[in-house]
Amino acid sequence: MIEPASLGNFFTIFFTAAMVILLGALYALLFAYSRIRLVPALMPLAYLSYVGLFISTLVLAKAANLLSHPLWVAVVVCMLVGYLLAPHAIWHLCVGTHARGDAVPVKVS
């Protein structure tokens, strides 16, 4: 059984949870903008925001006592891998979908 997080960790949990959301969004935004606008100089900033996301997630997991149980460690690892790979997969899906030249034009009346 996992011990509940202490009340003293409330601010840490609140702040790092917000950072996970913000840095995850920033990573996806910088990744997409770098690819769409062909600005490769933004890609290191995207990965830097992922590093911040990674650190925030580990601090959140430690403050919420999630690292004491192997199941929760697996959830944290899956989330971090998903956040890292999802923008790449979505980008390739979008490029593959929109690159097809045999699309049927839609007639709007």
C-alpha positions as CSV (number, residue, x, y, z in Angstrom):
1,M,0.0,0.0,0.0
2,I,1.3,3.5,-0.8
3,E,1.5,6.0,1.9
4,P,-0.5,9.2,1.1
5,A,1.5,12.3,0.4
6,S,2.1,14.4,3.4
7,L,0.5,17.8,3.7
8,G,3.9,19.4,3.8
9,N,4.4,18.2,0.2
10,F,1.2,19.9,-1.1
11,F,2.9,22.9,-2.6
12,T,5.5,20.8,-4.2
13,I,2.9,18.5,-5.7
14,F,0.8,21.4,-6.9
15,F,3.7,23.3,-8.4
16,T,5.3,20.3,-10.1
17,A,2.0,19.0,-11.5
18,A,1.5,22.4,-13.1
19,M,5.0,22.3,-14.5
20,V,4.4,18.9,-16.0
21,I,1.4,20.2,-17.9
22,L,3.1,23.5,-19.0
23,L,6.4,21.9,-20.0
24,G,4.6,19.1,-21.8
25,A,2.6,21.6,-23.8
26,L,5.7,23.7,-24.5
27,Y,7.6,20.7,-25.7
28,A,4.8,19.8,-28.1
29,L,4.4,23.4,-29.3
30,L,8.1,24.0,-29.9
31,F,8.4,20.6,-31.6
32,A,5.5,21.3,-34.0
33,Y,6.5,24.9,-34.7
34,S,10.0,23.8,-35.4
35,R,8.8,21.2,-37.9
36,I,6.0,23.3,-39.5
37,R,8.1,26.5,-39.9
38,L,11.3,24.7,-40.7
39,V,13.2,26.3,-37.9
40,P,15.5,23.6,-36.6
41,A,17.0,26.0,-34.0
42,L,13.8,25.5,-32.0
43,M,14.3,21.7,-31.6
44,P,16.9,22.0,-28.9
45,L,14.5,24.2,-27.0
46,A,11.8,21.6,-27.4
47,Y,14.1,18.9,-26.0
48,L,15.2,21.3,-23.2
49,S,11.5,21.7,-22.2
50,Y,11.2,17.9,-22.2
51,V,14.2,17.7,-19.8
52,G,12.3,20.1,-17.5
53,L,9.2,17.9,-17.9
54,F,11.3,14.9,-17.0
55,I,12.7,16.5,-13.9
56,S,9.3,17.9,-12.8
57,T,7.8,14.4,-13.2
58,L,10.4,12.8,-11.0
59,V,10.0,15.5,-8.3
60,L,6.2,15.0,-8.5
61,A,6.5,11.3,-8.3
62,K,8.9,11.5,-5.3
63,A,6.7,14.1,-3.5
64,A,3.6,12.0,-4.0
65,N,5.3,8.8,-2.8
66,L,4.8,7.1,-6.2
67,L,8.4,5.8,-6.5
68,S,7.9,3.3,-3.6
69,H,5.7,0.9,-5.6
70,P,6.8,-0.8,-8.8
71,L,3.4,-0.3,-10.5
72,W,3.5,3.4,-10.1
73,V,7.1,3.5,-11.2
74,A,6.0,1.8,-14.4
75,V,3.2,4.3,-14.9
76,V,5.7,7.2,-14.5
77,V,8.1,5.6,-17.0
78,C,5.3,5.0,-19.5
79,M,4.1,8.6,-19.2
80,L,7.7,9.9,-19.7
81,V,8.2,7.7,-22.8
82,G,4.8,8.6,-24.2
83,Y,5.5,12.4,-23.8
84,L,8.8,11.9,-25.5
85,L,7.6,9.9,-28.5
86,A,4.0,11.2,-29.0
87,P,5.0,14.4,-30.9
88,H,7.2,12.3,-33.2
89,A,4.4,9.8,-33.9
90,I,1.8,12.5,-34.4
91,W,4.1,14.4,-36.8
92,H,4.7,11.3,-38.9
93,L,1.0,10.5,-38.9
94,C,0.1,14.0,-40.1
95,V,2.8,14.1,-42.8
96,G,1.8,10.7,-44.0
97,T,-1.8,11.6,-44.1
98,H,-1.4,14.9,-45.9
99,A,1.2,13.7,-48.3
100,R,-1.1,11.4,-50.2
101,G,-1.7,12.7,-53.6
102,D,-4.7,10.5,-54.4
103,A,-7.2,12.3,-52.2
104,V,-10.7,12.8,-53.7
105,P,-11.7,16.5,-53.9
106,V,-14.8,17.4,-52.0
107,K,-17.4,19.4,-53.8
108,V,-19.0,22.0,-51.5
109,S,-22.4,23.2,-52.6
